[in-house]
Amino acid sequence: MKRAKSLVAFMFLVLLWVSVTSVEYALVMHLGILSDVLVSVLALSLLLGALLRAPEGYEDQSGFHIGAPAGAVLG
């Protein structure tokens, strides 16, 4: 599960990075604002940190729950 969580976080980060980079490129080319790129990189790294620290959960018939299911054997 931890590997899947890391893979999802990585894919999200790549998708977000590509979309922000395209917007940043347009801004830099139009306005010449390089500091905006640095702010975006910082924001993306903060998002990745939050994604990697988020608790794992599970979903059943009654909804989404954070933590291990009741009666689950962890190991």
C-alpha positions as CSV (number, residue, x, y, z in Angstrom):
1,M,0.0,0.0,0.0
2,K,2.9,2.4,0.8
3,R,4.3,1.8,-2.7
4,A,0.9,2.6,-4.3
5,K,0.6,5.7,-2.2
6,S,4.1,6.9,-3.3
7,L,3.2,6.2,-6.9
8,V,0.0,8.1,-6.8
9,A,1.8,11.0,-5.1
10,F,4.5,11.0,-7.8
11,M,2.0,10.9,-10.6
12,F,0.0,13.7,-9.1
13,L,3.1,15.8,-8.7
14,V,4.2,15.2,-12.3
15,L,0.8,16.1,-13.6
16,L,0.7,19.2,-11.5
17,W,4.3,20.1,-12.4
18,V,3.5,19.9,-16.1
19,S,0.4,22.0,-15.9
20,V,2.1,24.7,-13.7
21,T,5.2,24.7,-15.9
22,S,3.1,25.5,-19.0
23,V,1.5,28.4,-17.2
24,E,4.8,29.6,-15.8
25,Y,6.4,29.5,-19.2
26,A,3.7,31.7,-20.6
27,L,4.1,34.2,-17.7
28,V,7.9,34.3,-18.0
29,M,7.8,34.8,-21.7
30,H,5.1,37.5,-21.5
31,L,6.1,39.3,-18.3
32,G,9.6,38.1,-17.6
33,I,8.8,37.1,-14.0
34,L,11.3,34.5,-12.9
35,S,10.5,34.7,-9.2
36,D,7.1,33.3,-9.9
37,V,8.7,30.0,-11.1
38,L,10.6,29.7,-7.8
39,V,7.4,30.3,-5.8
40,S,5.6,27.6,-7.8
41,V,8.4,25.1,-7.2
42,L,8.2,25.7,-3.5
43,A,4.4,25.3,-3.5
44,L,4.6,22.0,-5.4
45,S,7.2,20.7,-2.9
46,L,4.9,21.6,0.0
47,L,2.0,19.8,-1.7
48,L,4.2,16.7,-2.2
49,G,5.2,16.7,1.5
50,A,1.5,16.9,2.5
51,L,0.6,14.1,0.2
52,L,3.3,11.8,1.6
53,R,2.4,12.6,5.2
54,A,-1.3,12.0,4.8
55,P,-2.8,9.1,6.7
56,E,-3.9,6.0,4.8
57,G,-7.5,4.9,4.7
58,Y,-9.9,2.4,3.3
59,E,-13.3,2.4,1.8
60,D,-16.2,0.0,2.5
61,Q,-20.0,0.1,2.1
62,S,-20.4,2.8,4.8
63,G,-17.9,5.2,3.3
64,F,-14.2,6.2,3.6
65,H,-12.4,5.7,6.9
66,I,-9.0,6.8,8.0
67,G,-6.9,4.1,9.7
68,A,-7.0,0.3,9.7
69,P,-10.3,-1.5,9.4
70,A,-11.7,-3.0,12.7
71,G,-10.3,-6.5,13.3
72,A,-7.6,-6.2,10.7
73,V,-4.3,-7.9,11.3
74,L,-1.5,-5.5,10.6
75,G,1.9,-6.9,9.9
